[in-house]
Amino acid sequence: MLPLRPLIILLSLCLVGCAAVSTADLFVDSSLSPDTGCHQGYATDGSVHFLFDTHRILKRTNDSTWRIIGVNDKPFEGLTGFDHIGDGDYFEHILYVPVEHYSSCTNDSNAAIFLFDATTLVRTRVIDLPVAQEISGVAVLPSMRELWVSSYCDGSQLWVYNVDTFELKRTVRLSPTLSTIQGIAYHDATFYIAQNNGILQEVTVDGHTRQVFKTDSPGAHEGLDYSQEELRWLIDEGLGEQKIHFLVSTGPMIP
């Protein structure tokens, strides 16, 4: 057994070290895309980039130019009661996009999922989500064929739907509760949630949350996706500065 004084010193160093590790970022912001011209969210199939703006969807090349190769600037055409797109996801050649009427957390309605053909960006289906609250983002859990839905206005839970039938399967309570959720992504049994305060949260399928990154970049911290071992996060610092931040892992957290 160590003498008392060295033991106290060792325990003190351990506590300081443990505190430093537990709050350390698990990602580093490694690079930036060109300006995307979009505000709300991002998804990719690994070969092209899909950008979600409040009233349009863009498709861009996966090269240094990020050239626009597809546009749908009338995503609500023929419909009423919709004026806001959130952070969508790509799955099996389809874009799953949260859409609603949104002015504020006390003035929102008509929560829905719009489906768009990923090749043409043509809208193919509209699914009402009457059970959901305001919706900010969606992410597909492929192995379970589930669509997980987040809310900017209610950070206490996530809604889980069957991705084929859109029936509500369950809700997952978040602990600790989050706030101002802008986007959600899934990778390797883990969800990642972007908060508008610049904090990135890791979320288990049981709803346990922990902070894994905090950005120094100002602005609106919007939607994200996980692809090719990178978290890709859309941060809007203003016109001309709406860029994807490529985050790479720094390694596992020590409990």
C-alpha positions as CSV (number, residue, x, y, z in Angstrom):
1,M,0.0,0.0,0.0
2,L,1.2,3.5,-0.8
3,P,2.0,5.9,2.1
4,L,-0.9,8.3,2.7
5,R,0.7,11.5,1.3
6,P,1.8,10.0,-2.1
7,L,-1.6,8.3,-2.3
8,I,-3.4,11.6,-1.9
9,I,-1.2,13.2,-4.6
10,L,-1.8,10.3,-6.9
11,L,-5.5,10.4,-6.4
12,S,-5.5,14.2,-7.0
13,L,-3.6,13.8,-10.3
14,C,-6.0,11.1,-11.4
15,L,-9.0,13.3,-10.7
16,V,-7.5,16.1,-12.6
17,G,-6.6,13.9,-15.5
18,C,-9.9,12.1,-15.6
19,A,-11.8,15.4,-15.6
20,A,-9.6,16.6,-18.5
21,V,-10.2,13.4,-20.5
22,S,-13.9,13.3,-19.9
23,T,-14.4,16.7,-21.3
24,A,-12.0,16.4,-24.2
25,D,-13.2,16.5,-27.8
26,L,-13.4,13.1,-29.5
27,F,-13.2,14.8,-32.9
28,V,-11.1,17.3,-34.6
29,D,-12.3,19.7,-37.3
30,S,-9.9,18.7,-40.2
31,S,-11.1,20.5,-43.3
32,L,-13.9,22.6,-44.9
33,S,-16.0,22.3,-48.1
34,P,-16.5,25.2,-50.4
35,D,-19.6,27.3,-49.7
36,T,-22.7,25.1,-50.2
37,G,-25.4,27.8,-50.5
38,C,-27.6,25.9,-48.1
39,H,-28.6,26.3,-44.5
40,Q,-30.5,23.3,-43.1
41,G,-28.7,19.9,-43.6
42,Y,-26.5,17.5,-45.4
43,A,-26.5,13.9,-46.5
44,T,-24.4,11.7,-48.8
45,D,-24.5,8.4,-50.6
46,G,-20.7,8.3,-50.6
47,S,-20.5,9.5,-54.2
48,V,-22.4,12.8,-54.3
49,H,-23.4,15.5,-51.8
50,F,-27.0,16.3,-51.0
51,L,-27.6,19.8,-49.4
52,F,-30.9,20.8,-47.8
53,D,-31.9,24.5,-47.7
54,T,-35.1,25.8,-46.2
55,H,-36.9,25.8,-49.5
56,R,-34.7,23.7,-51.9
57,I,-32.5,20.7,-52.3
58,L,-29.2,20.7,-54.1
59,K,-27.0,17.8,-55.4
60,R,-23.3,18.5,-55.8
61,T,-20.3,16.6,-57.1
62,N,-17.9,14.8,-54.8
63,D,-14.8,16.6,-56.0
64,S,-12.9,19.8,-55.2
65,T,-15.5,22.0,-57.0
66,W,-18.7,20.7,-55.4
67,R,-20.4,21.6,-58.7
68,I,-24.2,21.7,-58.7
69,I,-25.6,18.7,-60.7
70,G,-29.2,18.7,-59.5
71,V,-31.7,21.2,-58.1
72,N,-35.2,21.0,-56.7
73,D,-36.2,24.5,-55.9
74,K,-40.0,23.7,-55.7
75,P,-40.1,20.9,-53.1
76,F,-43.5,22.0,-51.8
77,E,-45.1,22.3,-55.3
78,G,-48.8,21.6,-55.3
79,L,-49.1,21.5,-51.6
80,T,-50.1,24.0,-48.9
81,G,-49.0,24.3,-45.2
82,F,-45.3,23.6,-45.8
83,D,-42.5,26.1,-45.8
84,H,-39.5,24.5,-44.0
85,I,-37.1,21.7,-44.8
86,G,-34.8,20.2,-42.1
87,D,-31.9,17.8,-42.1
88,G,-32.6,14.8,-44.3
89,D,-30.9,11.4,-44.9
90,Y,-30.1,9.1,-47.8
91,F,-31.2,5.5,-47.8
92,E,-31.6,3.0,-50.7
93,H,-31.7,5.7,-53.4
94,I,-34.2,7.8,-51.6
95,L,-33.8,11.1,-49.7
96,Y,-35.9,11.1,-46.5
97,V,-36.5,14.8,-45.7
98,P,-38.3,16.3,-42.6
99,V,-40.7,19.0,-43.7
100,E,-43.2,21.2,-41.9
101,H,-44.6,24.7,-41.4
102,Y,-42.3,26.4,-39.0
103,S,-42.1,30.0,-37.6
104,S,-41.1,29.2,-34.0
105,C,-41.5,26.5,-31.4
106,T,-44.9,28.0,-30.6
107,N,-45.9,28.3,-34.3
108,D,-45.2,25.0,-36.1
109,S,-47.5,22.4,-37.7
110,N,-47.9,19.8,-40.4
111,A,-44.9,17.6,-39.5
112,A,-44.2,15.3,-42.4
113,I,-41.6,13.3,-44.2
114,F,-41.1,14.0,-47.9
115,L,-39.4,11.3,-50.1
116,F,-37.3,12.4,-53.1
117,D,-35.7,10.3,-55.7
118,A,-32.0,10.7,-55.1
119,T,-31.2,10.6,-58.8
120,T,-33.7,13.2,-60.1
121,L,-34.6,15.0,-56.8
122,V,-38.3,14.6,-57.8
123,R,-40.7,14.3,-54.9
124,T,-42.3,10.9,-54.8
125,R,-44.3,10.7,-51.6
126,V,-45.5,12.7,-48.6
127,I,-46.0,11.0,-45.3
128,D,-47.8,12.9,-42.5
129,L,-46.4,12.4,-39.0
130,P,-49.3,13.4,-36.7
131,V,-47.6,11.8,-33.6
132,A,-44.4,13.8,-33.9
133,Q,-43.7,17.2,-32.5
134,E,-41.8,19.8,-34.5
135,I,-39.2,17.9,-36.6
136,S,-35.7,19.0,-37.2
137,G,-33.8,16.0,-38.6
138,V,-34.0,12.3,-39.5
139,A,-31.6,9.4,-39.7
140,V,-32.0,5.9,-40.9
141,L,-30.9,2.9,-38.8
142,P,-30.4,0.5,-41.7
143,S,-30.2,-2.9,-39.9
144,M,-33.5,-2.3,-38.2
145,R,-35.1,-0.4,-41.1
146,E,-36.0,2.4,-38.7
147,L,-36.3,6.2,-39.2
148,W,-35.2,8.1,-36.2
149,V,-36.7,11.6,-35.9
150,S,-35.5,14.6,-33.8
151,S,-37.1,17.8,-32.7
152,Y,-35.6,21.3,-32.3
153,C,-38.3,22.2,-29.8
154,D,-38.3,19.0,-27.8
155,G,-34.9,17.6,-26.8
156,S,-36.3,15.1,-24.4
157,Q,-36.9,12.2,-26.8
158,L,-36.5,10.8,-30.3
159,W,-39.3,9.3,-32.4
160,V,-38.7,5.9,-34.1
161,Y,-40.7,4.9,-37.2
162,N,-40.7,1.9,-39.4
163,V,-38.9,3.2,-42.6
164,D,-41.2,1.2,-44.9
165,T,-44.7,1.7,-43.3
166,F,-43.9,4.9,-41.3
167,E,-45.8,3.5,-38.3
168,L,-44.5,4.8,-35.0
169,K,-42.7,2.0,-33.2
170,R,-41.6,3.8,-30.0
171,T,-40.1,6.9,-28.5
172,V,-36.6,6.9,-26.9
173,R,-36.1,9.2,-23.9
174,L,-32.8,11.1,-23.9
175,S,-30.7,11.3,-20.8
176,P,-29.5,13.9,-20.1
177,T,-32.1,15.8,-22.1
178,L,-30.7,17.9,-25.0
179,S,-31.7,21.2,-26.5
180,T,-32.0,22.9,-29.9
181,I,-31.4,19.7,-31.9
182,Q,-30.6,20.7,-35.5
183,G,-29.6,17.4,-37.1
184,I,-29.0,13.7,-36.5
185,A,-26.8,11.0,-38.1
186,Y,-26.2,7.3,-37.5
187,H,-23.0,5.3,-37.6
188,D,-21.8,2.0,-36.1
189,A,-24.6,1.5,-33.4
190,T,-24.4,5.2,-32.4
191,F,-26.3,8.4,-33.3
192,Y,-24.7,11.8,-33.4
193,I,-26.8,14.9,-32.7
194,A,-25.9,18.5,-33.5
195,Q,-27.1,21.2,-31.2
196,N,-27.4,24.8,-32.2
197,N,-25.1,25.9,-29.5
198,G,-22.2,24.2,-31.3
199,I,-22.1,21.0,-29.2
200,L,-22.1,17.6,-30.8
201,Q,-23.6,14.8,-28.8
202,E,-23.2,11.0,-29.0
203,V,-26.4,9.1,-28.4
204,T,-26.9,5.4,-27.8
205,V,-29.9,3.5,-29.1
206,D,-31.1,3.5,-25.5
207,G,-31.0,7.3,-25.3
208,H,-27.9,7.9,-23.2
209,T,-26.2,11.1,-24.3
210,R,-22.7,12.5,-23.9
211,Q,-20.8,15.5,-25.4
212,V,-18.1,14.5,-27.8
213,F,-17.2,17.7,-29.5
214,K,-17.7,21.5,-29.3
215,T,-16.9,23.7,-32.2
216,D,-15.4,27.2,-32.0
217,S,-17.0,28.1,-35.3
218,P,-19.8,30.7,-34.8
219,G,-23.2,30.7,-36.6
220,A,-26.1,28.2,-37.0
221,H,-24.9,24.6,-36.3
222,E,-27.1,22.6,-38.6
223,G,-27.5,19.1,-40.0
224,L,-24.9,16.4,-40.4
225,D,-24.1,12.9,-41.8
226,Y,-21.4,10.2,-41.2
227,S,-19.6,8.9,-44.1
228,Q,-16.1,7.4,-44.9
229,E,-15.0,7.7,-41.2
230,E,-15.9,11.4,-41.1
231,L,-18.7,13.3,-39.4
232,R,-19.7,16.0,-41.9
233,W,-21.4,18.9,-40.2
234,L,-23.1,21.9,-41.9
235,I,-22.3,25.2,-40.1
236,D,-23.8,28.4,-41.5
237,E,-21.6,31.4,-40.6
238,G,-23.5,33.6,-43.1
239,L,-23.8,34.1,-46.8
240,G,-20.8,32.7,-48.6
241,E,-19.8,30.8,-45.5
242,Q,-22.3,27.9,-45.4
243,K,-19.8,25.1,-45.3
244,I,-19.4,21.4,-44.4
245,H,-16.9,20.8,-41.6
246,F,-15.2,17.4,-41.9
247,L,-14.6,16.0,-38.4
248,V,-12.3,13.0,-37.8
249,S,-12.1,10.9,-34.7
250,T,-9.3,11.5,-32.2
251,G,-9.8,8.0,-30.7
252,P,-11.9,6.5,-28.0
253,M,-12.8,8.3,-24.8
254,I,-11.4,7.0,-21.5
255,P,-14.2,6.7,-19.0
